[in-house]
Amino acid sequence: MLTIRDPRTLGLTLAASTVAVVWIAATWAGPVGGAFAFWLIACCACERMWVRLARGEATLSMASCANFAALLLLPASQAMAVTALSSVVGEMLFMRKPPRRVAFNAAQSAIAVGAAAWMFDALGGDRTRLMEMIGTMQWAPLIGAALVYFLVNSGAVSLAVSISDRMSLTTAWKENFGNAYECISSGALFSLGVLL
């Protein structure tokens, strides 16, 4: 594993953190209320349920489920903040990851939520009528958001693993995400997120 002094991992962490912070600040929709606190607690609880992936000490947690639910119900900037904060709590307290990994994972998770929320909105999703959308089979915004979340999240993790383990991005993605089990488990997490 590369150290914090390695310019590639440091650069990746700084870039992801800068994008996440600027995105949240530029689009902030406040003030926060009870829903923000609820989703922060829910996302932190889901961070507690995690497994290690095949390569690069990467992990996968139930947080994707709660993060996806939060992006469907909160303003995008608040969902991004909830995701970043809960990721910091989960990775520091439960997984005991080093600070550079905590910072990168919190940032890339927030970016994945922001990109997924953008896709949900771009495909005509409406947070005020989610039940109606589900009941009338208007699933394109939900499926599009889930696909973008998965691609951004798995892509960012694969990039970090490829840099850390000095392997190709394709190999890192295939070893951690390129199998039927991962597709089924991600589909289940996003489906649970919609139900949640």
KOLVO-65135 format. One record per residue (C-alpha): x, y, z; residue number from 1; residue in three letters. Coordinates in Angstrom, 2 decimals, m for minus. Example, Ala and Ser with C-alpha at 12.3 -4.5 7.8 and 13.67 -1.06 7.14 Angstrom:
2
[site [12.30,m4.50,7.80],1,'ala'],
[site [13.67,m1.06,7.14],2,'ser'],
END
This chain:
196
[site [0.00,0.00,0.00],1,'met'],
[site [1.33,3.43,m0.87],2,'leu'],
[site [1.94,5.96,1.85],3,'thr'],
[site [0.49,9.44,2.27],4,'ile'],
[site [3.79,10.78,0.96],5,'arg'],
[site [3.14,9.19,m2.43],6,'asp'],
[site [2.17,12.07,m4.72],7,'pro'],
[site [m0.34,10.00,m6.69],8,'arg'],
[site [m2.46,8.95,m3.73],9,'thr'],
[site [m2.13,12.36,m2.13],10,'leu'],
[site [m3.16,14.04,m5.38],11,'gly'],
[site [m6.14,11.72,m5.81],12,'leu'],
[site [m7.28,12.36,m2.24],13,'thr'],
[site [m6.89,16.14,m2.56],14,'leu'],
[site [m8.68,16.22,m5.92],15,'ala'],
[site [m11.64,14.15,m4.70],16,'ala'],
[site [m11.90,16.13,m1.45],17,'ser'],
[site [m11.78,19.47,m3.28],18,'thr'],
[site [m14.47,18.44,m5.77],19,'val'],
[site [m16.75,17.17,m2.99],20,'ala'],
[site [m16.34,20.25,m0.76],21,'val'],
[site [m16.78,22.73,m3.62],22,'val'],
[site [m19.81,20.85,m4.98],23,'trp'],
[site [m21.52,20.73,m1.58],24,'ile'],
[site [m20.75,24.40,m0.82],25,'ala'],
[site [m21.81,25.64,m4.26],26,'ala'],
[site [m25.16,23.84,m4.19],27,'thr'],
[site [m25.97,23.94,m0.48],28,'trp'],
[site [m29.68,23.87,0.28],29,'ala'],
[site [m30.23,24.60,3.96],30,'gly'],
[site [m31.01,24.86,6.73],31,'pro'],
[site [m30.79,21.29,7.92],32,'val'],
[site [m33.63,19.79,9.88],33,'gly'],
[site [m34.80,16.55,11.39],34,'gly'],
[site [m34.56,14.67,8.09],35,'ala'],
[site [m30.86,15.52,7.83],36,'phe'],
[site [m30.25,14.21,11.36],37,'ala'],
[site [m32.28,11.06,10.72],38,'phe'],
[site [m30.39,10.19,7.54],39,'trp'],
[site [m27.05,10.95,9.16],40,'leu'],
[site [m27.83,8.45,11.92],41,'ile'],
[site [m29.21,5.89,9.45],42,'ala'],
[site [m26.15,6.18,7.20],43,'cys'],
[site [m23.79,5.89,10.18],44,'cys'],
[site [m25.63,2.75,11.34],45,'ala'],
[site [m25.33,1.21,7.87],46,'cys'],
[site [m21.59,2.02,7.80],47,'glu'],
[site [m21.28,m0.46,10.67],48,'arg'],
[site [m22.26,m3.32,8.34],49,'met'],
[site [m19.31,m3.84,5.98],50,'trp'],
[site [m17.23,m6.47,4.20],51,'val'],
[site [m13.78,m6.35,2.64],52,'arg'],
[site [m13.53,m6.56,m1.16],53,'leu'],
[site [m11.09,m8.77,m3.03],54,'ala'],
[site [m8.26,m6.29,m3.66],55,'arg'],
[site [m6.55,m3.27,m2.18],56,'gly'],
[site [m8.15,m3.40,1.27],57,'glu'],
[site [m11.28,m1.83,m0.27],58,'ala'],
[site [m14.56,m2.30,1.58],59,'thr'],
[site [m18.25,m2.39,0.76],60,'leu'],
[site [m20.95,m1.50,3.28],61,'ser'],
[site [m24.70,m1.29,3.63],62,'met'],
[site [m24.20,2.48,3.59],63,'ala'],
[site [m24.88,2.46,m0.16],64,'ser'],
[site [m28.46,1.53,0.65],65,'cys'],
[site [m28.98,4.43,3.09],66,'ala'],
[site [m26.96,6.85,0.94],67,'asn'],
[site [m29.19,6.04,m2.03],68,'phe'],
[site [m32.32,6.56,0.06],69,'ala'],
[site [m30.96,9.89,1.33],70,'ala'],
[site [m30.28,11.17,m2.19],71,'leu'],
[site [m33.88,10.39,m3.12],72,'leu'],
[site [m35.32,12.28,m0.15],73,'leu'],
[site [m32.93,15.11,0.75],74,'leu'],
[site [m31.67,17.99,m1.36],75,'pro'],
[site [m28.61,16.70,m3.22],76,'ala'],
[site [m26.12,18.85,m1.28],77,'ser'],
[site [m27.50,17.64,2.06],78,'gln'],
[site [m27.42,14.02,0.89],79,'ala'],
[site [m23.78,14.54,m0.14],80,'met'],
[site [m22.94,16.02,3.27],81,'ala'],
[site [m24.72,13.18,5.11],82,'val'],
[site [m22.81,10.65,3.01],83,'thr'],
[site [m19.44,12.28,3.63],84,'ala'],
[site [m19.98,12.71,7.37],85,'leu'],
[site [m21.28,9.16,7.89],86,'ser'],
[site [m18.39,7.78,5.84],87,'ser'],
[site [m15.90,9.60,8.07],88,'val'],
[site [m17.61,8.26,11.20],89,'val'],
[site [m17.88,4.71,9.87],90,'gly'],
[site [m14.37,4.45,8.51],91,'glu'],
[site [m12.72,6.00,11.55],92,'met'],
[site [m14.72,4.22,14.26],93,'leu'],
[site [m15.69,0.89,12.72],94,'phe'],
[site [m13.07,0.15,10.07],95,'met'],
[site [m10.20,2.12,11.60],96,'arg'],
[site [m8.81,3.21,8.24],97,'lys'],
[site [m5.96,5.71,7.97],98,'pro'],
[site [m6.91,9.41,7.55],99,'pro'],
[site [m5.98,9.61,3.84],100,'arg'],
[site [m8.31,6.69,3.04],101,'arg'],
[site [m11.06,8.14,5.21],102,'val'],
[site [m10.79,11.47,3.36],103,'ala'],
[site [m10.77,9.86,m0.08],104,'phe'],
[site [m13.65,7.49,0.63],105,'asn'],
[site [m15.80,10.22,2.18],106,'ala'],
[site [m15.17,12.49,m0.81],107,'ala'],
[site [m15.72,9.88,m3.50],108,'gln'],
[site [m18.90,8.64,m1.80],109,'ser'],
[site [m20.26,12.19,m1.68],110,'ala'],
[site [m19.39,12.68,m5.35],111,'ile'],
[site [m21.18,9.42,m6.24],112,'ala'],
[site [m24.28,10.62,m4.37],113,'val'],
[site [m24.13,14.03,m6.06],114,'gly'],
[site [m23.77,12.50,m9.52],115,'ala'],
[site [m26.61,10.05,m8.86],116,'ala'],
[site [m28.88,12.84,m7.58],117,'ala'],
[site [m28.07,14.87,m10.69],118,'trp'],
[site [m29.02,11.91,m12.92],119,'met'],
[site [m32.24,11.37,m10.95],120,'phe'],
[site [m33.20,14.99,m11.57],121,'asp'],
[site [m32.05,14.95,m15.21],122,'ala'],
[site [m34.28,11.96,m15.94],123,'leu'],
[site [m37.33,13.70,m14.49],124,'gly'],
[site [m37.27,12.32,m10.98],125,'gly'],
[site [m39.41,14.12,m8.42],126,'asp'],
[site [m38.57,13.73,m4.74],127,'arg'],
[site [m42.07,14.88,m3.74],128,'thr'],
[site [m43.79,12.01,m5.58],129,'arg'],
[site [m41.52,8.99,m5.18],130,'leu'],
[site [m44.33,6.59,m4.26],131,'met'],
[site [m46.32,7.67,m7.30],132,'glu'],
[site [m43.25,7.19,m9.52],133,'met'],
[site [m42.73,3.68,m8.18],134,'ile'],
[site [m46.44,2.79,m8.38],135,'gly'],
[site [m46.76,3.98,m11.98],136,'thr'],
[site [m43.52,2.28,m13.01],137,'met'],
[site [m41.64,5.52,m13.74],138,'gln'],
[site [m38.39,3.80,m12.91],139,'trp'],
[site [m35.98,5.45,m15.35],140,'ala'],
[site [m34.84,8.15,m12.85],141,'pro'],
[site [m34.31,5.52,m10.13],142,'leu'],
[site [m32.46,3.08,m12.37],143,'ile'],
[site [m30.39,5.88,m13.93],144,'gly'],
[site [m29.44,7.22,m10.49],145,'ala'],
[site [m28.49,3.74,m9.24],146,'ala'],
[site [m26.38,3.08,m12.33],147,'leu'],
[site [m24.52,6.39,m12.00],148,'val'],
[site [m23.96,5.83,m8.26],149,'tyr'],
[site [m22.53,2.37,m8.95],150,'phe'],
[site [m20.30,3.53,m11.81],151,'leu'],
[site [m18.89,6.56,m10.00],152,'val'],
[site [m18.40,4.69,m6.72],153,'asn'],
[site [m16.87,1.55,m8.22],154,'ser'],
[site [m14.79,3.62,m10.64],155,'gly'],
[site [m13.34,5.78,m7.87],156,'ala'],
[site [m12.55,2.78,m5.67],157,'val'],
[site [m10.97,0.97,m8.62],158,'ser'],
[site [m8.85,4.01,m9.44],159,'leu'],
[site [m7.56,4.19,m5.87],160,'ala'],
[site [m6.83,0.45,m5.82],161,'val'],
[site [m5.07,0.59,m9.20],162,'ser'],
[site [m2.81,3.39,m7.97],163,'ile'],
[site [m2.14,1.75,m4.60],164,'ser'],
[site [m1.50,m1.74,m5.94],165,'asp'],
[site [0.14,m0.59,m9.19],166,'arg'],
[site [m2.22,m2.45,m11.49],167,'met'],
[site [m4.39,m1.45,m14.40],168,'ser'],
[site [m7.71,0.24,m13.70],169,'leu'],
[site [m9.51,m2.53,m15.60],170,'thr'],
[site [m7.92,m5.25,m13.49],171,'thr'],
[site [m8.74,m3.41,m10.25],172,'ala'],
[site [m12.37,m2.99,m11.33],173,'trp'],
[site [m12.73,m6.61,m12.46],174,'lys'],
[site [m11.26,m8.01,m9.26],175,'glu'],
[site [m13.50,m5.93,m6.97],176,'asn'],
[site [m16.66,m5.30,m8.98],177,'phe'],
[site [m16.65,m7.34,m12.18],178,'gly'],
[site [m18.58,m10.38,m11.05],179,'asn'],
[site [m22.20,m11.50,m10.88],180,'ala'],
[site [m22.24,m11.42,m7.07],181,'tyr'],
[site [m21.32,m7.72,m7.03],182,'glu'],
[site [m24.01,m6.85,m9.59],183,'cys'],
[site [m26.65,m8.74,m7.60],184,'ile'],
[site [m25.58,m7.28,m4.25],185,'ser'],
[site [m25.48,m3.72,m5.65],186,'ser'],
[site [m28.90,m4.18,m7.22],187,'gly'],
[site [m30.22,m5.41,m3.89],188,'ala'],
[site [m28.70,m2.47,m1.99],189,'leu'],
[site [m30.21,0.09,m4.38],190,'phe'],
[site [m33.59,m1.67,m4.34],191,'ser'],
[site [m33.54,m1.62,m0.54],192,'leu'],
[site [m32.58,2.07,m0.72],193,'gly'],
[site [m35.70,2.80,m2.77],194,'val'],
[site [m37.88,0.86,m0.30],195,'leu'],
[site [m36.21,2.57,2.66],196,'leu'],
END
